[in-house]
Structure formats: structure tokens, C-alpha cells
Amino acid sequence: MKPIRSVFFGTPAIAIPALRALHQTSELVAVVCQPDRPSGRGLAQSEPAVKIAARELGVEVHQPLRVKTELDQWLREREVDVAVVLAYGRILPESVLQAPRRGAMNLHASLLPKLRGAAPINWAIVRGETETGVSLMQMDVGLDTGPVFSRRSLPIAADENAGELAARIAELCAVMVRVDLPRAVSGELSAERQDEAQATHAPLITKENTRIDWNASAAEVVNLIRGMAPRPGAHTQIKQKHLRITASRPAREPVEAPPGSVLLGIGRELLVATGVGGVEIVRAQLEGKRELAASDLLNGRTLVAGDHLGT
């Protein structure tokens, strides 16, 4: 049987396992990723993780500055069966989606129609979901609204952060490229329309989304910190400075104080009162400083009992 001719669209590291799986199971003609961007203190040009991985595989890389002009023609010239999309980071116009013989198929990191949008992994944790997964869908001009070929689920561990969940999502995407994608391209899997009544959304993360509201419950605060870790991190204020909290857990003892109050636990745990219960800070980073464990934050007096977090 003739192998599938494919093009892969992706940019960050989460897309690499799926890229490698597609390279192993199809005739991968080219990889499309976003342009190099300045990063770091020196703002040197940084290559996308997918570009580096594609070069290691010996695959052509295309980094269009604009996707609305010429990309559809570029794609048609390669005469591919399917474009596989995972975390590319740009909205593709209809002309690009229709250029391959079987169109474009997206691996979306949620159980659609739940959590449509740019940040499904983060929002699944922030909202206290206990299960998520990946959906293989036929792309249309809507935002993750196309019909779905298959869904595979993953449980979310109670102490798992977004970075850890993303790593497991990435491996599940690779499985679906190997198992489900060929069946979808061949027509063995039929795509089912999504139930619009069940749709929820996972928008881009903004600075306001990362701000900790200490009046919320301890569970809500912990979920926010998990969902924003390791980056961009959940933030609060301490003495006119920003504090990024990267790891926390619910306090193991009763905490009764005004929300945002810093206390010491029985075993010198670093606790913060919330609207309901308390949170133990495990790791945090004061702006301009390096990330530290709670014991070091206390020893360096970055935080002391009696401090108040938040505005």
C-alpha cells in the first residue's frame, strides 16, 4: 500500500513526538512552523523546537511570515494527502485547509467539544477537571469546531501541573498519529459532528488569568498554580513586588486567618490563608531572583509569618 504523503504543522516542543511518529509512518514531505523569534535577555533569534527536530530528521522546513498568501500554493505544489496540525499557533485560512487531498487534520489537546481554543491543557487543570485527552479532528474555518474522528482520554493526577500533563499529551498525540491518523486518511474512520451544546472554551492565557485571588478556595488557588506551572506561573504581590508561585498543595492543617495572610505551619510549612482553607507554598520566585524552595524563602526572609500576599 502506498504511504501517506504528509506535511506537518507545529511549533513548540509538545509537537515533537507527533512529528517523529509521522516521519516514521508516512512520507513526510515538509514541516511548517512559525518563524524564528528573539528570546532571552540578549533577544537573540531562537529557532522553534519543531524546526530543530525536523532538521535532525532531514525534512524540509518552511517558516512563512504570512499564512494567508502563497502558503496554499506552496502546499498544493507538494501534492500531499494530508496536513497534520499540532500547536502550530496560527489560524489557517480555508484555502490552506483545502489544499491537501484529505484536507488538514488537527490533534487538539482536549476531549472536544470541551476546551476549544489556545490553552486547553492549562484550563483543564485550572478548572479542576480530572480527565482530559486528545481529539483528532478534520479542520474547518471555525475554532476547533470541525468533526472529530477519534478521542483518547487521559486522567489528570491531583498533583500534576500543566508541564507534566503536556508531556503525557504529547506522547498520546504520537500514538494517535500512528494508529488513528492512517485510518482517518483512508476513510476507515468517519468524522462525527461536535455537539455545540457541550462546547466550552480555553482562551489564550493573559496576565490577569495568572493573578492569584486569595479570596478563592484553597482548591481553586492550588488548581490555578498547577495550571500555570511551570510557565507563565501564577502570580501574586508581596511588598510591591511580584511573586511567582510555581508549586503548592492544600494545607494539611486548618488555616484560619484573613485571605492572603502568611503563616507558619506546625512543621514550619509556609502557609497562606485563602477564602476557604489554606495553601502550602512549595516553591516560588520573587521578581529578579531565582526560584527557591519554601525553606529557602523562609531562611532568606523573602516571606515571613505576618506578611500579606495580594493587592
ZINORKA-V992324 format. One record per run of one state. SS is the DSSP state (hx for helix, st for strand, lp for the rest). FROM is the first residue (numbers start at 1). TO is the last residue. If there is no record, write none. Layout:
SS,FROM,TO
SS,FROM,TO
This chain:
lp,1,4
st,5,9
lp,10,12
hx,13,25
lp,26,26
st,27,32
lp,33,36
st,37,39
lp,40,43
st,44,46
lp,47,48
hx,49,57
lp,58,59
st,60,62
lp,63,70
hx,71,77
lp,78,81
st,82,85
lp,86,93
hx,94,97
lp,98,103
st,104,108
lp,109,115
st,116,116
lp,117,119
hx,120,126
lp,127,130
st,131,138
lp,139,147
st,148,155
lp,156,161
hx,162,186
lp,187,191
st,192,192
lp,193,195
hx,196,198
lp,199,200
st,201,201
lp,202,207
hx,208,210
st,211,211
lp,212,216
st,217,217
hx,218,227
lp,228,233
st,234,238
lp,239,240
st,241,250
lp,251,260
st,261,264
lp,265,269
st,270,273
lp,274,275
st,276,276
lp,277,277
st,278,286
lp,287,291
st,292,293
hx,294,299
lp,300,307
st,308,308
lp,309,311
